[in-house]
Amino acid sequence: MSMGSGADRWEAELRALREELHELRTEQQQMARAIGELVTTFRMLATHLGIASEPYQRGSSSTTSRDLPGFG
């Protein structure tokens, strides 16, 4: 009978560890979302204050065959 109770104990421990792992992953996902929001906020503030500029975004209509000044 001690074998059965030992296995039951291990199963209970595994269940508890799985639940804790699930909680940690949930907290980690929430933290990642919060950090993403902070990054966005800091970028907006830095751009607004003139500390940083918005990165250059190449338009979809640009082509590599166009004549660029100074390159020819």
N, CA, C and O atoms as a GROMACS GRO file, in nm:
protein
  288
    1MET      N    1   0.080  -0.119   0.000
    1MET     CA    2   0.000   0.000   0.000
    1MET      C    3   0.085   0.126   0.000
    1MET      O    4   0.040   0.231  -0.046
    2SER      N    5   0.204   0.118   0.049
    2SER     CA    6   0.289   0.236   0.050
    2SER      C    7   0.327   0.279  -0.090
    2SER      O    8   0.352   0.397  -0.114
    3MET      N    9   0.331   0.183  -0.185
    3MET     CA   10   0.362   0.217  -0.323
    3MET      C   11   0.252   0.305  -0.381
    3MET      O   12   0.280   0.403  -0.450
    4GLY      N   13   0.128   0.270  -0.354
    4GLY     CA   14   0.016   0.348  -0.406
    4GLY      C   15   0.012   0.488  -0.350
    4GLY      O   16  -0.012   0.584  -0.423
    5SER      N   17   0.035   0.501  -0.221
    5SER     CA   18   0.030   0.634  -0.159
    5SER      C   19   0.149   0.719  -0.204
    5SER      O   20   0.136   0.841  -0.218
    6GLY      N   21   0.264   0.654  -0.229
    6GLY     CA   22   0.379   0.728  -0.281
    6GLY      C   23   0.352   0.781  -0.421
    6GLY      O   24   0.388   0.894  -0.453
    7ALA      N   25   0.290   0.698  -0.505
    7ALA     CA   26   0.256   0.742  -0.641
    7ALA      C   27   0.152   0.853  -0.638
    7ALA      O   28   0.158   0.948  -0.716
    8ASP      N   29   0.056   0.840  -0.546
    8ASP     CA   30  -0.045   0.946  -0.533
    8ASP      C   31   0.018   1.078  -0.492
    8ASP      O   32  -0.020   1.185  -0.540
    9ARG      N   33   0.115   1.069  -0.401
    9ARG     CA   34   0.185   1.190  -0.357
    9ARG      C   35   0.258   1.256  -0.473
    9ARG      O   36   0.254   1.378  -0.488
   10TRP      N   37   0.327   1.174  -0.555
   10TRP     CA   38   0.400   1.228  -0.670
   10TRP      C   39   0.304   1.291  -0.771
   10TRP      O   40   0.334   1.397  -0.827
   11GLU      N   41   0.191   1.227  -0.793
   11GLU     CA   42   0.094   1.283  -0.887
   11GLU      C   43   0.039   1.416  -0.836
   11GLU      O   44   0.020   1.510  -0.913
   12ALA      N   45   0.015   1.424  -0.706
   12ALA     CA   46  -0.034   1.549  -0.646
   12ALA      C   47   0.072   1.659  -0.658
   12ALA      O   48   0.039   1.774  -0.688
   13GLU      N   49   0.198   1.623  -0.636
   13GLU     CA   50   0.308   1.720  -0.651
   13GLU      C   51   0.319   1.768  -0.794
   13GLU      O   52   0.337   1.887  -0.819
   14LEU      N   53   0.308   1.674  -0.889
   14LEU     CA   54   0.316   1.711  -1.030
   14LEU      C   55   0.201   1.804  -1.068
   14LEU      O   56   0.222   1.901  -1.141
   15ARG      N   57   0.081   1.774  -1.020
   15ARG     CA   58  -0.034   1.861  -1.047
   15ARG      C   59  -0.010   2.001  -0.992
   15ARG      O   60  -0.037   2.100  -1.060
   16ALA      N   61   0.041   2.009  -0.870
   16ALA     CA   62   0.068   2.139  -0.808
   16ALA      C   63   0.175   2.215  -0.887
   16ALA      O   64   0.163   2.336  -0.906
   17LEU      N   65   0.278   2.144  -0.931
   17LEU     CA   66   0.383   2.209  -1.009
   17LEU      C   67   0.331   2.258  -1.144
   17LEU      O   68   0.369   2.365  -1.190
   18ARG      N   69   0.246   2.179  -1.206
   18ARG     CA   70   0.187   2.221  -1.335
   18ARG      C   71   0.101   2.345  -1.317
   18ARG      O   72   0.106   2.436  -1.400
   19GLU      N   73   0.024   2.350  -1.211
   19GLU     CA   74  -0.059   2.468  -1.184
   19GLU      C   75   0.028   2.590  -1.160
   19GLU      O   76  -0.001   2.698  -1.211
   20GLU      N   77   0.133   2.573  -1.083
   20GLU     CA   78   0.224   2.684  -1.055
   20GLU      C   79   0.292   2.732  -1.183
   20GLU      O   80   0.307   2.852  -1.205
   21LEU      N   81   0.334   2.638  -1.268
   21LEU     CA   82   0.396   2.673  -1.395
   21LEU      C   83   0.298   2.749  -1.484
   21LEU      O   84   0.337   2.846  -1.549
   22HIS      N   85   0.172   2.706  -1.485
   22HIS     CA   86   0.070   2.776  -1.563
   22HIS      C   87   0.052   2.919  -1.514
   22HIS      O   88   0.041   3.012  -1.594
   23GLU      N   89   0.049   2.936  -1.381
   23GLU     CA   90   0.036   3.070  -1.323
   23GLU      C   91   0.156   3.157  -1.359
   23GLU      O   92   0.140   3.274  -1.392
   24LEU      N   93   0.276   3.100  -1.352
   24LEU     CA   94   0.396   3.176  -1.387
   24LEU      C   95   0.395   3.218  -1.533
   24LEU      O   96   0.433   3.331  -1.565
   25ARG      N   97   0.352   3.130  -1.621
   25ARG     CA   98   0.345   3.164  -1.763
   25ARG      C   99   0.243   3.276  -1.787
   25ARG      O  100   0.266   3.365  -1.868
   26THR      N  101   0.131   3.270  -1.718
   26THR     CA  102   0.029   3.374  -1.731
   26THR      C  103   0.084   3.507  -1.684
   26THR      O  104   0.066   3.609  -1.750
   27GLU      N  105   0.152   3.507  -1.570
   27GLU     CA  106   0.212   3.629  -1.519
   27GLU      C  107   0.318   3.682  -1.616
   27GLU      O  108   0.329   3.803  -1.636
   28GLN      N  109   0.395   3.593  -1.675
   28GLN     CA  110   0.499   3.631  -1.769
   28GLN      C  111   0.438   3.696  -1.894
   28GLN      O  112   0.491   3.794  -1.945
   29GLN      N  113   0.327   3.643  -1.942
   29GLN     CA  114   0.260   3.702  -2.058
   29GLN      C  115   0.204   3.840  -2.024
   29GLN      O  116   0.213   3.932  -2.105
   30GLN      N  117   0.148   3.855  -1.906
   30GLN     CA  118   0.097   3.985  -1.864
   30GLN      C  119   0.212   4.086  -1.852
   30GLN      O  120   0.198   4.202  -1.892
   31MET      N  121   0.324   4.042  -1.799
   31MET     CA  122   0.439   4.129  -1.785
   31MET      C  123   0.493   4.170  -1.922
   31MET      O  124   0.531   4.285  -1.942
   32ALA      N  125   0.495   4.077  -2.016
   32ALA     CA  126   0.542   4.108  -2.151
   32ALA      C  127   0.452   4.212  -2.217
   32ALA      O  128   0.501   4.302  -2.285
   33ARG      N  129   0.320   4.201  -2.197
   33ARG     CA  130   0.228   4.301  -2.252
   33ARG      C  131   0.253   4.437  -2.188
   33ARG      O  132   0.254   4.539  -2.257
   34ALA      N  133   0.272   4.439  -2.058
   34ALA     CA  134   0.296   4.565  -1.987
   34ALA      C  135   0.426   4.629  -2.033
   34ALA      O  136   0.432   4.751  -2.051
   35ILE      N  137   0.530   4.549  -2.053
   35ILE     CA  138   0.658   4.602  -2.100
   35ILE      C  139   0.643   4.656  -2.242
   35ILE      O  140   0.701   4.759  -2.275
   36GLY      N  141   0.566   4.588  -2.325
   36GLY     CA  142   0.541   4.638  -2.460
   36GLY      C  143   0.471   4.773  -2.458
   36GLY      O  144   0.504   4.861  -2.537
   37GLU      N  145   0.375   4.789  -2.368
   37GLU     CA  146   0.307   4.917  -2.355
   37GLU      C  147   0.403   5.025  -2.307
   37GLU      O  148   0.397   5.138  -2.355
   38LEU      N  149   0.492   4.992  -2.214
   38LEU     CA  150   0.592   5.088  -2.167
   38LEU      C  151   0.685   5.131  -2.279
   38LEU      O  152   0.716   5.250  -2.292
   39VAL      N  153   0.729   5.036  -2.359
   39VAL     CA  154   0.818   5.068  -2.470
   39VAL      C  155   0.748   5.163  -2.567
   39VAL      O  156   0.807   5.262  -2.611
   40THR      N  157   0.623   5.134  -2.599
   40THR     CA  158   0.548   5.221  -2.689
   40THR      C  159   0.533   5.361  -2.630
   40THR      O  160   0.551   5.460  -2.700
   41THR      N  161   0.501   5.368  -2.501
   41THR     CA  162   0.486   5.497  -2.435
   41THR      C  163   0.617   5.575  -2.435
   41THR      O  164   0.616   5.694  -2.466
   42PHE      N  165   0.728   5.511  -2.402
   42PHE     CA  166   0.857   5.580  -2.400
   42PHE      C  167   0.898   5.626  -2.539
   42PHE      O  168   0.956   5.734  -2.554
   43ARG      N  169   0.870   5.546  -2.641
   43ARG     CA  170   0.901   5.588  -2.778
   43ARG      C  171   0.820   5.712  -2.816
   43ARG      O  172   0.872   5.806  -2.875
   44MET      N  173   0.691   5.710  -2.781
   44MET     CA  174   0.606   5.825  -2.812
   44MET      C  175   0.654   5.950  -2.738
   44MET      O  176   0.657   6.058  -2.796
   45LEU      N  177   0.690   5.934  -2.612
   45LEU     CA  178   0.740   6.048  -2.534
   45LEU      C  179   0.872   6.100  -2.592
   45LEU      O  180   0.891   6.221  -2.604
   46ALA      N  181   0.962   6.010  -2.626
   46ALA     CA  182   1.091   6.050  -2.680
   46ALA      C  183   1.072   6.123  -2.813
   46ALA      O  184   1.141   6.222  -2.840
   47THR      N  185   0.981   6.076  -2.895
   47THR     CA  186   0.954   6.142  -3.022
   47THR      C  187   0.890   6.278  -2.998
   47THR      O  188   0.927   6.376  -3.062
   48HIS      N  189   0.797   6.284  -2.906
   48HIS     CA  190   0.728   6.409  -2.875
   48HIS      C  191   0.825   6.514  -2.819
   48HIS      O  192   0.816   6.632  -2.853
   49LEU      N  193   0.918   6.470  -2.735
   49LEU     CA  194   1.014   6.563  -2.674
   49LEU      C  195   1.130   6.597  -2.766
   49LEU      O  196   1.211   6.684  -2.734
   50GLY      N  197   1.140   6.530  -2.878
   50GLY     CA  198   1.247   6.558  -2.973
   50GLY      C  199   1.377   6.486  -2.940
   50GLY      O  200   1.480   6.515  -3.000
   51ILE      N  201   1.372   6.394  -2.847
   51ILE     CA  202   1.492   6.318  -2.810
   51ILE      C  203   1.523   6.216  -2.919
   51ILE      O  204   1.640   6.187  -2.946
   52ALA      N  205   1.422   6.164  -2.980
   52ALA     CA  206   1.438   6.063  -3.085
   52ALA      C  207   1.346   6.101  -3.201
   52ALA      O  208   1.254   6.181  -3.186
   53SER      N  209   1.372   6.042  -3.313
   53SER     CA  210   1.285   6.065  -3.428
   53SER      C  211   1.224   5.933  -3.470
   53SER      O  212   1.273   5.826  -3.436
   54GLU      N  213   1.115   5.943  -3.544
   54GLU     CA  214   1.050   5.821  -3.591
   54GLU      C  215   1.138   5.757  -3.696
   54GLU      O  216   1.196   5.827  -3.779
   55PRO      N  217   1.150   5.626  -3.694
   55PRO     CA  218   1.235   5.558  -3.793
   55PRO      C  219   1.179   5.573  -3.933
   55PRO      O  220   1.058   5.581  -3.952
   56TYR      N  221   1.268   5.578  -4.029
   56TYR     CA  222   1.228   5.590  -4.169
   56TYR      C  223   1.154   5.466  -4.211
   56TYR      O  224   1.201   5.354  -4.190
   57GLN      N  225   1.038   5.485  -4.270
   57GLN     CA  226   0.957   5.374  -4.320
   57GLN      C  227   0.956   5.383  -4.472
   57GLN      O  228   0.903   5.479  -4.528
   58ARG      N  229   1.012   5.286  -4.538
   58ARG     CA  230   1.013   5.285  -4.683
   58ARG      C  231   0.874   5.249  -4.732
   58ARG      O  232   0.812   5.153  -4.687
   59GLY      N  233   0.825   5.329  -4.825
   59GLY     CA  234   0.692   5.304  -4.880
   59GLY      C  235   0.691   5.183  -4.970
   59GLY      O  236   0.795   5.142  -5.022
   60SER      N  237   0.575   5.126  -4.989
   60SER     CA  238   0.565   5.006  -5.073
   60SER      C  239   0.578   5.040  -5.221
   60SER      O  240   0.602   4.951  -5.302
   61SER      N  241   0.564   5.168  -5.259
   61SER     CA  242   0.572   5.206  -5.400
   61SER      C  243   0.715   5.234  -5.445
   61SER      O  244   0.739   5.254  -5.564
   62SER      N  245   0.811   5.236  -5.352
   62SER     CA  246   0.949   5.266  -5.391
   62SER      C  247   1.009   5.149  -5.469
   62SER      O  248   0.982   5.032  -5.440
   63THR      N  249   1.090   5.183  -5.566
   63THR     CA  250   1.156   5.080  -5.646
   63THR      C  251   1.306   5.103  -5.641
   63THR      O  252   1.351   5.215  -5.616
   64THR      N  253   1.381   5.001  -5.664
   64THR     CA  254   1.527   5.013  -5.661
   64THR      C  255   1.582   5.071  -5.790
   64THR      O  256   1.698   5.111  -5.794
   65SER      N  257   1.502   5.076  -5.896
   65SER     CA  258   1.551   5.126  -6.024
   65SER      C  259   1.536   5.277  -6.038
   65SER      O  260   1.575   5.332  -6.142
   66ARG      N  261   1.481   5.346  -5.941
   66ARG     CA  262   1.463   5.491  -5.954
   66ARG      C  263   1.597   5.562  -5.940
   66ARG      O  264   1.691   5.509  -5.880
   67ASP      N  265   1.605   5.680  -5.996
   67ASP     CA  266   1.728   5.759  -5.997
   67ASP      C  267   1.741   5.834  -5.864
   67ASP      O  268   1.660   5.921  -5.834
   68LEU      N  269   1.842   5.799  -5.787
   68LEU     CA  270   1.866   5.864  -5.659
   68LEU      C  271   1.972   5.972  -5.680
   68LEU      O  272   2.073   5.946  -5.745
   69PRO      N  273   1.952   6.091  -5.625
   69PRO     CA  274   2.053   6.196  -5.641
   69PRO      C  275   2.184   6.156  -5.573
   69PRO      O  276   2.185   6.106  -5.461
   70GLY      N  277   2.293   6.180  -5.645
   70GLY     CA  278   2.424   6.149  -5.589
   70GLY      C  279   2.469   6.007  -5.613
   70GLY      O  280   2.583   5.973  -5.581
   71PHE      N  281   2.384   5.924  -5.669
   71PHE     CA  282   2.420   5.786  -5.699
   71PHE      C  283   2.402   5.766  -5.848
   71PHE      O  284   2.288   5.757  -5.895
   72GLY      N  285   2.509   5.758  -5.920
   72GLY     CA  286   2.484   5.736  -6.060
   72GLY      C  287   2.604   5.710  -6.132
   72GLY      O  288   2.600   5.689  -6.253
   0.00000   0.00000   0.00000
